[in-house]
Amino acid sequence: MIARATWNGVVLAETSRPVLLEGNVYFPPEDVRQEYLARTKAWSVCPWKGLARYYTVQAGGQMNKNAAWYYPH
C-alpha cells in the first residue's frame, strides 16, 4: 500500500510504510516533506498516544493552520 498526503496540489508525504490508526494515516518522519510544514504552538493530549503537536501546512500559495500533527515521543 502506498499512502500519499496532498494539499492544494502538492504532495506533502508519501510512504509504503503507513501506520493506520483510528481512521488516520500516520507517515514516518523521513517520508514527510518538512519544507511545507511550520510548527505552531498548538497541542493536544490523547490518553494513550500522548502529546500531539501541530503544524501549519503551507503549499501552493495557501496556508492551512494546524492541519497536520505529530507525536514527538
PyMOL Python script that loads the backbone (N, CA, C, O; Angstrom):
from pymol import cmd

cmd.read_pdbstr("""\
ATOM      1  N   MET A   1       0.847  -1.187   0.000  1.00  0.00           N
ATOM      2  CA  MET A   1       0.000   0.000   0.000  1.00  0.00           C
ATOM      3  C   MET A   1       0.891   1.249   0.000  1.00  0.00           C
ATOM      4  O   MET A   1       1.837   1.356   0.780  1.00  0.00           O
ATOM      5  N   ILE A   2       0.573   2.161  -0.870  1.00  0.00           N
ATOM      6  CA  ILE A   2       1.243   3.465  -0.892  1.00  0.00           C
ATOM      7  C   ILE A   2       0.255   4.493  -0.353  1.00  0.00           C
ATOM      8  O   ILE A   2      -0.865   4.606  -0.853  1.00  0.00           O
ATOM      9  N   ALA A   3       0.663   5.228   0.650  1.00  0.00           N
ATOM     10  CA  ALA A   3      -0.171   6.309   1.203  1.00  0.00           C
ATOM     11  C   ALA A   3       0.444   7.633   0.778  1.00  0.00           C
ATOM     12  O   ALA A   3       1.664   7.802   0.785  1.00  0.00           O
ATOM     13  N   ARG A   4      -0.417   8.560   0.411  1.00  0.00           N
ATOM     14  CA  ARG A   4       0.045   9.870  -0.042  1.00  0.00           C
ATOM     15  C   ARG A   4      -0.834  10.936   0.597  1.00  0.00           C
ATOM     16  O   ARG A   4      -2.057  10.804   0.635  1.00  0.00           O
ATOM     17  N   ALA A   5      -0.210  11.981   1.094  1.00  0.00           N
ATOM     18  CA  ALA A   5      -0.939  13.143   1.616  1.00  0.00           C
ATOM     19  C   ALA A   5      -0.683  14.307   0.676  1.00  0.00           C
ATOM     20  O   ALA A   5       0.465  14.677   0.427  1.00  0.00           O
ATOM     21  N   THR A   6      -1.764  14.884   0.156  1.00  0.00           N
ATOM     22  CA  THR A   6      -1.637  16.041  -0.723  1.00  0.00           C
ATOM     23  C   THR A   6      -2.527  17.161  -0.213  1.00  0.00           C
ATOM     24  O   THR A   6      -3.539  16.929   0.448  1.00  0.00           O
ATOM     25  N   TRP A   7      -2.130  18.355  -0.532  1.00  0.00           N
ATOM     26  CA  TRP A   7      -2.962  19.519  -0.223  1.00  0.00           C
ATOM     27  C   TRP A   7      -2.646  20.596  -1.237  1.00  0.00           C
ATOM     28  O   TRP A   7      -1.485  20.918  -1.491  1.00  0.00           O
ATOM     29  N   ASN A   8      -3.691  21.140  -1.806  1.00  0.00           N
ATOM     30  CA  ASN A   8      -3.547  22.233  -2.766  1.00  0.00           C
ATOM     31  C   ASN A   8      -2.649  21.835  -3.944  1.00  0.00           C
ATOM     32  O   ASN A   8      -1.894  22.653  -4.469  1.00  0.00           O
ATOM     33  N   GLY A   9      -2.749  20.560  -4.346  1.00  0.00           N
ATOM     34  CA  GLY A   9      -1.990  20.063  -5.488  1.00  0.00           C
ATOM     35  C   GLY A   9      -0.545  19.701  -5.211  1.00  0.00           C
ATOM     36  O   GLY A   9       0.196  19.382  -6.140  1.00  0.00           O
ATOM     37  N   VAL A  10      -0.126  19.743  -3.950  1.00  0.00           N
ATOM     38  CA  VAL A  10       1.264  19.467  -3.575  1.00  0.00           C
ATOM     39  C   VAL A  10       1.320  18.180  -2.752  1.00  0.00           C
ATOM     40  O   VAL A  10       0.527  18.000  -1.827  1.00  0.00           O
ATOM     41  N   VAL A  11       2.250  17.286  -3.084  1.00  0.00           N
ATOM     42  CA  VAL A  11       2.450  16.068  -2.295  1.00  0.00           C
ATOM     43  C   VAL A  11       3.235  16.443  -1.041  1.00  0.00           C
ATOM     44  O   VAL A  11       4.377  16.894  -1.121  1.00  0.00           O
ATOM     45  N   LEU A  12       2.605  16.250   0.116  1.00  0.00           N
ATOM     46  CA  LEU A  12       3.235  16.583   1.398  1.00  0.00           C
ATOM     47  C   LEU A  12       3.974  15.398   2.000  1.00  0.00           C
ATOM     48  O   LEU A  12       4.979  15.567   2.690  1.00  0.00           O
ATOM     49  N   ALA A  13       3.470  14.195   1.735  1.00  0.00           N
ATOM     50  CA  ALA A  13       4.086  12.980   2.266  1.00  0.00           C
ATOM     51  C   ALA A  13       3.684  11.807   1.386  1.00  0.00           C
ATOM     52  O   ALA A  13       2.605  11.788   0.794  1.00  0.00           O
ATOM     53  N   GLU A  14       4.585  10.827   1.316  1.00  0.00           N
ATOM     54  CA  GLU A  14       4.294   9.611   0.556  1.00  0.00           C
ATOM     55  C   GLU A  14       5.114   8.484   1.164  1.00  0.00           C
ATOM     56  O   GLU A  14       6.310   8.640   1.411  1.00  0.00           O
ATOM     57  N   THR A  15       4.467   7.347   1.404  1.00  0.00           N
ATOM     58  CA  THR A  15       5.175   6.239   2.031  1.00  0.00           C
ATOM     59  C   THR A  15       4.572   4.900   1.634  1.00  0.00           C
ATOM     60  O   THR A  15       3.396   4.808   1.285  1.00  0.00           O
ATOM     61  N   SER A  16       5.391   3.876   1.693  1.00  0.00           N
ATOM     62  CA  SER A  16       4.919   2.500   1.548  1.00  0.00           C
ATOM     63  C   SER A  16       4.804   1.844   2.920  1.00  0.00           C
ATOM     64  O   SER A  16       4.517   0.652   3.026  1.00  0.00           O
ATOM     65  N   ARG A  17       5.034   2.645   3.984  1.00  0.00           N
ATOM     66  CA  ARG A  17       5.005   2.129   5.358  1.00  0.00           C
ATOM     67  C   ARG A  17       4.076   2.946   6.256  1.00  0.00           C
ATOM     68  O   ARG A  17       4.493   3.371   7.333  1.00  0.00           O
ATOM     69  N   PRO A  18       2.826   3.176   5.838  1.00  0.00           N
ATOM     70  CA  PRO A  18       1.944   3.989   6.679  1.00  0.00           C
ATOM     71  C   PRO A  18       1.501   3.227   7.926  1.00  0.00           C
ATOM     72  O   PRO A  18       1.480   1.996   7.951  1.00  0.00           O
ATOM     73  N   VAL A  19       1.153   3.983   8.945  1.00  0.00           N
ATOM     74  CA  VAL A  19       0.528   3.417  10.142  1.00  0.00           C
ATOM     75  C   VAL A  19      -0.912   3.912  10.136  1.00  0.00           C
ATOM     76  O   VAL A  19      -1.158   5.118  10.146  1.00  0.00           O
ATOM     77  N   LEU A  20      -1.865   2.980  10.120  1.00  0.00           N
ATOM     78  CA  LEU A  20      -3.285   3.319  10.109  1.00  0.00           C
ATOM     79  C   LEU A  20      -3.828   3.144  11.515  1.00  0.00           C
ATOM     80  O   LEU A  20      -3.728   2.065  12.100  1.00  0.00           O
ATOM     81  N   LEU A  21      -4.408   4.218  12.060  1.00  0.00           N
ATOM     82  CA  LEU A  21      -4.876   4.186  13.440  1.00  0.00           C
ATOM     83  C   LEU A  21      -6.045   5.138  13.603  1.00  0.00           C
ATOM     84  O   LEU A  21      -5.931   6.325  13.300  1.00  0.00           O
ATOM     85  N   GLU A  22      -7.159   4.629  14.075  1.00  0.00           N
ATOM     86  CA  GLU A  22      -8.357   5.436  14.337  1.00  0.00           C
ATOM     87  C   GLU A  22      -8.795   6.251  13.125  1.00  0.00           C
ATOM     88  O   GLU A  22      -9.217   7.398  13.274  1.00  0.00           O
ATOM     89  N   GLY A  23      -8.700   5.682  11.942  1.00  0.00           N
ATOM     90  CA  GLY A  23      -9.126   6.382  10.741  1.00  0.00           C
ATOM     91  C   GLY A  23      -8.134   7.401  10.207  1.00  0.00           C
ATOM     92  O   GLY A  23      -8.422   8.087   9.227  1.00  0.00           O
ATOM     93  N   ASN A  24      -6.977   7.509  10.835  1.00  0.00           N
ATOM     94  CA  ASN A  24      -5.933   8.433  10.385  1.00  0.00           C
ATOM     95  C   ASN A  24      -4.772   7.649   9.787  1.00  0.00           C
ATOM     96  O   ASN A  24      -4.524   6.500  10.154  1.00  0.00           O
ATOM     97  N   VAL A  25      -4.079   8.277   8.875  1.00  0.00           N
ATOM     98  CA  VAL A  25      -2.870   7.702   8.286  1.00  0.00           C
ATOM     99  C   VAL A  25      -1.683   8.477   8.846  1.00  0.00           C
ATOM    100  O   VAL A  25      -1.611   9.698   8.716  1.00  0.00           O
ATOM    101  N   TYR A  26      -0.757   7.760   9.468  1.00  0.00           N
ATOM    102  CA  TYR A  26       0.450   8.377  10.011  1.00  0.00           C
ATOM    103  C   TYR A  26       1.639   7.991   9.134  1.00  0.00           C
ATOM    104  O   TYR A  26       1.777   6.841   8.718  1.00  0.00           O
ATOM    105  N   PHE A  27       2.491   8.974   8.864  1.00  0.00           N
ATOM    106  CA  PHE A  27       3.636   8.797   7.983  1.00  0.00           C
ATOM    107  C   PHE A  27       4.924   8.791   8.794  1.00  0.00           C
ATOM    108  O   PHE A  27       5.059   9.569   9.738  1.00  0.00           O
ATOM    109  N   PRO A  28       5.882   7.919   8.442  1.00  0.00           N
ATOM    110  CA  PRO A  28       7.192   8.001   9.083  1.00  0.00           C
ATOM    111  C   PRO A  28       7.798   9.387   8.810  1.00  0.00           C
ATOM    112  O   PRO A  28       7.644   9.914   7.708  1.00  0.00           O
ATOM    113  N   PRO A  29       8.475   9.976   9.781  1.00  0.00           N
ATOM    114  CA  PRO A  29       9.015  11.333   9.611  1.00  0.00           C
ATOM    115  C   PRO A  29       9.872  11.505   8.360  1.00  0.00           C
ATOM    116  O   PRO A  29       9.832  12.557   7.722  1.00  0.00           O
ATOM    117  N   GLU A  30      10.641  10.485   8.008  1.00  0.00           N
ATOM    118  CA  GLU A  30      11.522  10.611   6.845  1.00  0.00           C
ATOM    119  C   GLU A  30      10.765  10.639   5.515  1.00  0.00           C
ATOM    120  O   GLU A  30      11.357  10.945   4.480  1.00  0.00           O
ATOM    121  N   ASP A  31       9.477  10.328   5.528  1.00  0.00           N
ATOM    122  CA  ASP A  31       8.655  10.346   4.313  1.00  0.00           C
ATOM    123  C   ASP A  31       7.771  11.586   4.210  1.00  0.00           C
ATOM    124  O   ASP A  31       6.916  11.674   3.328  1.00  0.00           O
ATOM    125  N   VAL A  32       7.981  12.538   5.109  1.00  0.00           N
ATOM    126  CA  VAL A  32       7.212  13.789   5.118  1.00  0.00           C
ATOM    127  C   VAL A  32       8.096  14.914   4.589  1.00  0.00           C
ATOM    128  O   VAL A  32       9.255  15.039   4.987  1.00  0.00           O
ATOM    129  N   ARG A  33       7.557  15.714   3.710  1.00  0.00           N
ATOM    130  CA  ARG A  33       8.301  16.848   3.137  1.00  0.00           C
ATOM    131  C   ARG A  33       8.166  18.050   4.074  1.00  0.00           C
ATOM    132  O   ARG A  33       7.228  18.840   3.973  1.00  0.00           O
ATOM    133  N   GLN A  34       9.114  18.160   4.970  1.00  0.00           N
ATOM    134  CA  GLN A  34       9.084  19.164   6.033  1.00  0.00           C
ATOM    135  C   GLN A  34       9.080  20.602   5.515  1.00  0.00           C
ATOM    136  O   GLN A  34       8.659  21.510   6.232  1.00  0.00           O
ATOM    137  N   GLU A  35       9.537  20.823   4.293  1.00  0.00           N
ATOM    138  CA  GLU A  35       9.594  22.194   3.770  1.00  0.00           C
ATOM    139  C   GLU A  35       8.215  22.829   3.621  1.00  0.00           C
ATOM    140  O   GLU A  35       8.110  24.043   3.448  1.00  0.00           O
ATOM    141  N   TYR A  36       7.158  22.022   3.686  1.00  0.00           N
ATOM    142  CA  TYR A  36       5.795  22.556   3.588  1.00  0.00           C
ATOM    143  C   TYR A  36       5.122  22.728   4.946  1.00  0.00           C
ATOM    144  O   TYR A  36       3.955  23.115   5.013  1.00  0.00           O
ATOM    145  N   LEU A  37       5.840  22.447   6.021  1.00  0.00           N
ATOM    146  CA  LEU A  37       5.254  22.471   7.361  1.00  0.00           C
ATOM    147  C   LEU A  37       5.932  23.508   8.244  1.00  0.00           C
ATOM    148  O   LEU A  37       7.147  23.698   8.183  1.00  0.00           O
ATOM    149  N   ALA A  38       5.132  24.170   9.059  1.00  0.00           N
ATOM    150  CA  ALA A  38       5.652  25.123  10.046  1.00  0.00           C
ATOM    151  C   ALA A  38       5.023  24.788  11.394  1.00  0.00           C
ATOM    152  O   ALA A  38       3.799  24.747  11.520  1.00  0.00           O
ATOM    153  N   ARG A  39       5.854  24.549  12.390  1.00  0.00           N
ATOM    154  CA  ARG A  39       5.334  24.223  13.724  1.00  0.00           C
ATOM    155  C   ARG A  39       4.543  25.384  14.286  1.00  0.00           C
ATOM    156  O   ARG A  39       4.867  26.550  14.062  1.00  0.00           O
ATOM    157  N   THR A  40       3.488  25.037  15.029  1.00  0.00           N
ATOM    158  CA  THR A  40       2.694  26.050  15.712  1.00  0.00           C
ATOM    159  C   THR A  40       2.794  25.804  17.214  1.00  0.00           C
ATOM    160  O   THR A  40       3.441  24.854  17.653  1.00  0.00           O
ATOM    161  N   LYS A  41       2.160  26.651  17.984  1.00  0.00           N
ATOM    162  CA  LYS A  41       2.152  26.476  19.436  1.00  0.00           C
ATOM    163  C   LYS A  41       1.023  25.563  19.898  1.00  0.00           C
ATOM    164  O   LYS A  41       0.919  25.258  21.086  1.00  0.00           O
ATOM    165  N   ALA A  42       0.178  25.126  18.970  1.00  0.00           N
ATOM    166  CA  ALA A  42      -0.976  24.286  19.322  1.00  0.00           C
ATOM    167  C   ALA A  42      -0.526  22.892  19.761  1.00  0.00           C
ATOM    168  O   ALA A  42       0.479  22.366  19.284  1.00  0.00           O
ATOM    169  N   TRP A  43      -1.290  22.316  20.674  1.00  0.00           N
ATOM    170  CA  TRP A  43      -1.028  20.968  21.141  1.00  0.00           C
ATOM    171  C   TRP A  43      -2.321  20.365  21.673  1.00  0.00           C
ATOM    172  O   TRP A  43      -3.278  21.085  21.960  1.00  0.00           O
ATOM    173  N   SER A  44      -2.344  19.064  21.799  1.00  0.00           N
ATOM    174  CA  SER A  44      -3.458  18.350  22.418  1.00  0.00           C
ATOM    175  C   SER A  44      -2.890  17.090  23.050  1.00  0.00           C
ATOM    176  O   SER A  44      -1.736  16.733  22.810  1.00  0.00           O
ATOM    177  N   VAL A  45      -3.702  16.415  23.860  1.00  0.00           N
ATOM    178  CA  VAL A  45      -3.247  15.204  24.529  1.00  0.00           C
ATOM    179  C   VAL A  45      -4.254  14.088  24.288  1.00  0.00           C
ATOM    180  O   VAL A  45      -5.456  14.264  24.486  1.00  0.00           O
ATOM    181  N   CYS A  46      -3.750  12.950  23.862  1.00  0.00           N
ATOM    182  CA  CYS A  46      -4.540  11.728  23.743  1.00  0.00           C
ATOM    183  C   CYS A  46      -4.161  10.853  24.932  1.00  0.00           C
ATOM    184  O   CYS A  46      -2.974  10.717  25.228  1.00  0.00           O
ATOM    185  N   PRO A  47      -5.137  10.252  25.627  1.00  0.00           N
ATOM    186  CA  PRO A  47      -4.817   9.441  26.804  1.00  0.00           C
ATOM    187  C   PRO A  47      -3.852   8.287  26.527  1.00  0.00           C
ATOM    188  O   PRO A  47      -3.120   7.877  27.429  1.00  0.00           O
ATOM    189  N   TRP A  48      -3.833   7.757  25.312  1.00  0.00           N
ATOM    190  CA  TRP A  48      -2.944   6.627  25.061  1.00  0.00           C
ATOM    191  C   TRP A  48      -1.879   6.891  24.011  1.00  0.00           C
ATOM    192  O   TRP A  48      -0.935   6.107  23.908  1.00  0.00           O
ATOM    193  N   LYS A  49      -1.983   7.956  23.228  1.00  0.00           N
ATOM    194  CA  LYS A  49      -0.920   8.297  22.273  1.00  0.00           C
ATOM    195  C   LYS A  49      -0.028   9.410  22.808  1.00  0.00           C
ATOM    196  O   LYS A  49       1.086   9.608  22.323  1.00  0.00           O
ATOM    197  N   GLY A  50      -0.518  10.131  23.803  1.00  0.00           N
ATOM    198  CA  GLY A  50       0.293  11.174  24.412  1.00  0.00           C
ATOM    199  C   GLY A  50       0.106  12.545  23.789  1.00  0.00           C
ATOM    200  O   GLY A  50      -0.931  12.844  23.197  1.00  0.00           O
ATOM    201  N   LEU A  51       1.123  13.365  23.934  1.00  0.00           N
ATOM    202  CA  LEU A  51       1.110  14.748  23.473  1.00  0.00           C
ATOM    203  C   LEU A  51       1.194  14.818  21.954  1.00  0.00           C
ATOM    204  O   LEU A  51       2.045  14.171  21.344  1.00  0.00           O
ATOM    205  N   ALA A  52       0.316  15.597  21.352  1.00  0.00           N
ATOM    206  CA  ALA A  52       0.363  15.865  19.909  1.00  0.00           C
ATOM    207  C   ALA A  52       0.730  17.325  19.710  1.00  0.00           C
ATOM    208  O   ALA A  52       0.209  18.203  20.399  1.00  0.00           O
ATOM    209  N   ARG A  53       1.620  17.583  18.772  1.00  0.00           N
ATOM    210  CA  ARG A  53       1.999  18.945  18.386  1.00  0.00           C
ATOM    211  C   ARG A  53       1.525  19.161  16.955  1.00  0.00           C
ATOM    212  O   ARG A  53       1.363  18.200  16.203  1.00  0.00           O
ATOM    213  N   TYR A  54       1.302  20.411  16.575  1.00  0.00           N
ATOM    214  CA  TYR A  54       0.673  20.709  15.289  1.00  0.00           C
ATOM    215  C   TYR A  54       1.566  21.515  14.356  1.00  0.00           C
ATOM    216  O   TYR A  54       2.468  22.239  14.778  1.00  0.00           O
ATOM    217  N   TYR A  55       1.273  21.356  13.074  1.00  0.00           N
ATOM    218  CA  TYR A  55       1.931  22.099  12.004  1.00  0.00           C
ATOM    219  C   TYR A  55       0.887  22.865  11.201  1.00  0.00           C
ATOM    220  O   TYR A  55      -0.246  22.408  11.048  1.00  0.00           O
ATOM    221  N   THR A  56       1.264  24.003  10.700  1.00  0.00           N
ATOM    222  CA  THR A  56       0.500  24.682   9.662  1.00  0.00           C
ATOM    223  C   THR A  56       1.099  24.240   8.333  1.00  0.00           C
ATOM    224  O   THR A  56       2.319  24.223   8.165  1.00  0.00           O
ATOM    225  N   VAL A  57       0.230  23.881   7.392  1.00  0.00           N
ATOM    226  CA  VAL A  57       0.668  23.460   6.063  1.00  0.00           C
ATOM    227  C   VAL A  57       0.687  24.688   5.156  1.00  0.00           C
ATOM    228  O   VAL A  57      -0.282  25.445   5.101  1.00  0.00           O
ATOM    229  N   GLN A  58       1.794  24.877   4.449  1.00  0.00           N
ATOM    230  CA  GLN A  58       1.941  25.991   3.509  1.00  0.00           C
ATOM    231  C   GLN A  58       2.365  25.411   2.162  1.00  0.00           C
ATOM    232  O   GLN A  58       3.495  24.951   1.999  1.00  0.00           O
ATOM    233  N   ALA A  59       1.434  25.439   1.191  1.00  0.00           N
ATOM    234  CA  ALA A  59       1.725  24.853  -0.118  1.00  0.00           C
ATOM    235  C   ALA A  59       0.865  25.505  -1.185  1.00  0.00           C
ATOM    236  O   ALA A  59      -0.285  25.868  -0.936  1.00  0.00           O
ATOM    237  N   GLY A  60       1.423  25.648  -2.356  1.00  0.00           N
ATOM    238  CA  GLY A  60       0.672  26.190  -3.478  1.00  0.00           C
ATOM    239  C   GLY A  60       0.115  27.575  -3.234  1.00  0.00           C
ATOM    240  O   GLY A  60      -0.936  27.933  -3.768  1.00  0.00           O
ATOM    241  N   GLY A  61       0.821  28.361  -2.422  1.00  0.00           N
ATOM    242  CA  GLY A  61       0.383  29.724  -2.143  1.00  0.00           C
ATOM    243  C   GLY A  61      -0.737  29.833  -1.124  1.00  0.00           C
ATOM    244  O   GLY A  61      -1.301  30.911  -0.941  1.00  0.00           O
ATOM    245  N   GLN A  62      -1.067  28.736  -0.459  1.00  0.00           N
ATOM    246  CA  GLN A  62      -2.133  28.731   0.546  1.00  0.00           C
ATOM    247  C   GLN A  62      -1.586  28.241   1.883  1.00  0.00           C
ATOM    248  O   GLN A  62      -0.547  27.582   1.942  1.00  0.00           O
ATOM    249  N   MET A  63      -2.308  28.577   2.961  1.00  0.00           N
ATOM    250  CA  MET A  63      -1.925  28.162   4.305  1.00  0.00           C
ATOM    251  C   MET A  63      -3.125  27.501   4.978  1.00  0.00           C
ATOM    252  O   MET A  63      -4.247  27.999   4.884  1.00  0.00           O
ATOM    253  N   ASN A  64      -2.885  26.371   5.662  1.00  0.00           N
ATOM    254  CA  ASN A  64      -3.921  25.634   6.378  1.00  0.00           C
ATOM    255  C   ASN A  64      -3.427  25.438   7.811  1.00  0.00           C
ATOM    256  O   ASN A  64      -2.636  24.535   8.083  1.00  0.00           O
ATOM    257  N   LYS A  65      -3.895  26.284   8.717  1.00  0.00           N
ATOM    258  CA  LYS A  65      -3.387  26.337  10.088  1.00  0.00           C
ATOM    259  C   LYS A  65      -3.746  25.078  10.881  1.00  0.00           C
ATOM    260  O   LYS A  65      -4.888  24.618  10.865  1.00  0.00           O
ATOM    261  N   ASN A  66      -2.747  24.536  11.572  1.00  0.00           N
ATOM    262  CA  ASN A  66      -2.896  23.371  12.448  1.00  0.00           C
ATOM    263  C   ASN A  66      -3.534  22.179  11.739  1.00  0.00           C
ATOM    264  O   ASN A  66      -4.315  21.440  12.338  1.00  0.00           O
ATOM    265  N   ALA A  67      -3.204  21.996  10.475  1.00  0.00           N
ATOM    266  CA  ALA A  67      -3.823  20.944   9.669  1.00  0.00           C
ATOM    267  C   ALA A  67      -3.131  19.587   9.790  1.00  0.00           C
ATOM    268  O   ALA A  67      -3.707  18.565   9.419  1.00  0.00           O
ATOM    269  N   ALA A  68      -1.912  19.569  10.301  1.00  0.00           N
ATOM    270  CA  ALA A  68      -1.172  18.316  10.448  1.00  0.00           C
ATOM    271  C   ALA A  68      -0.645  18.232  11.871  1.00  0.00           C
ATOM    272  O   ALA A  68      -0.379  19.252  12.508  1.00  0.00           O
ATOM    273  N   TRP A  69      -0.497  17.016  12.359  1.00  0.00           N
ATOM    274  CA  TRP A  69       0.011  16.848  13.723  1.00  0.00           C
ATOM    275  C   TRP A  69       0.972  15.679  13.779  1.00  0.00           C
ATOM    276  O   TRP A  69       1.025  14.839  12.880  1.00  0.00           O
ATOM    277  N   TYR A  70       1.731  15.651  14.866  1.00  0.00           N
ATOM    278  CA  TYR A  70       2.683  14.566  15.090  1.00  0.00           C
ATOM    279  C   TYR A  70       2.786  14.306  16.582  1.00  0.00           C
ATOM    280  O   TYR A  70       2.431  15.151  17.404  1.00  0.00           O
ATOM    281  N   TYR A  71       3.279  13.123  16.914  1.00  0.00           N
ATOM    282  CA  TYR A  71       3.515  12.736  18.303  1.00  0.00           C
ATOM    283  C   TYR A  71       5.026  12.678  18.502  1.00  0.00           C
ATOM    284  O   TYR A  71       5.679  11.794  17.947  1.00  0.00           O
ATOM    285  N   PRO A  72       5.595  13.592  19.276  1.00  0.00           N
ATOM    286  CA  PRO A  72       7.054  13.707  19.371  1.00  0.00           C
ATOM    287  C   PRO A  72       7.755  12.646  20.211  1.00  0.00           C
ATOM    288  O   PRO A  72       8.973  12.723  20.371  1.00  0.00           O
ATOM    289  N   HIS A  73       7.063  11.683  20.740  1.00  0.00           N
ATOM    290  CA  HIS A  73       7.730  10.662  21.561  1.00  0.00           C
ATOM    291  C   HIS A  73       8.466   9.632  20.762  1.00  0.00           C
ATOM    292  O   HIS A  73       9.066   8.721  21.332  1.00  0.00           O
TER     293      HIS A  73
END
""", "prot")
cmd.dss("prot")
cmd.show_as("cartoon", "prot")
cmd.util.cbc("prot")
cmd.orient("prot")
